[in-house]
Amino acid sequence: MRFFGLKACDTCRKALKALAAAGHSPQVIDVRADGVSDADRAAIIAQFGDAAINRASTTWRGLTDAEKDAAPADLLAAHPTLMKRPVIEVDGGWTIGWKADVQAKYLGD
């Protein structure tokens, strides 16, 4: 299990705590500190497309209109913190966010 998120993100911290309590030991990739590989970024975009961009983020609000019009892959390459979080990969399967459906998948609720 690989967990893409931010150390400062409250949702990511809650998700990691819940995953640990459920017996998971994810490999944590901090998108700001560690970055996201080209292959992982391509897989995330292939899976989620435009939904991979967090349009509620502070980073998004700081972009110019021209920057906001860029392709999702280009946006994530330039600004990895724009990625909606957390993104979790297990055996080639991907999930995004920490809503009830994702929690049920990993926590068995």
C-alpha positions, -999 to +999 in steps of 0.1 A: +000+000+000+013+034-010-002+065+004+003+099-014-005+129+008+008+158+028+021+156+063+003+189+071-030+177+057-056+170+084-075+145+062-042+126+054-033+124+091-068+111+100-066+085+071-031+073+082-042+070+118-073+049+107-052+028+084-027+020+111-055+011+135-068-013+109-035-030+107-022-014+075+014-001+072+014+022+041+045+035+025+039+073+028+049+095+000+047+132+009+039+149-024+056+181-013+088+166+003+092+135-018+075+145-050+055+122-073+073+102-100+063+107-136+050+071-138+028+076-106+016+110-118+006+094-152-012+065-135-031+090-112-041+111-142-051+080-162-073+068-133-089+100-121-083+126-149-094+161-140-108+148-106-072+145-094-070+183-091-081+198-058-098+230-068-106+239-032-069+241-022-049+273-014-025+264-042-053+264-067-066+297-055-031+312-060-029+302-097-035+326-125-064+318-149-039+308-175-023+283-151-057+269-142-063+261-179-033+238-181-037+200-185-040+181-152-007+163-158+011+197-163-006+212-132+005+182-110+040+183-124+044+220-116+024+219-083+022+185-067+002+199-038-027+204-061-034+167-060-066+157-043-056+137-012-050+111-001-043+089-032-038+053-022-025+026-044-027-011-036-016-037-062-023-014-091-057-003-078-061+034-070-085+054-048-086+091-042-100+111-012-111+098+022-149+096+019-170+067+032-165+045+002-127+047+004-128+041+042-150+011+037-126-004+012-096-002+035-111-003+069-137-029+062-166-008+076 
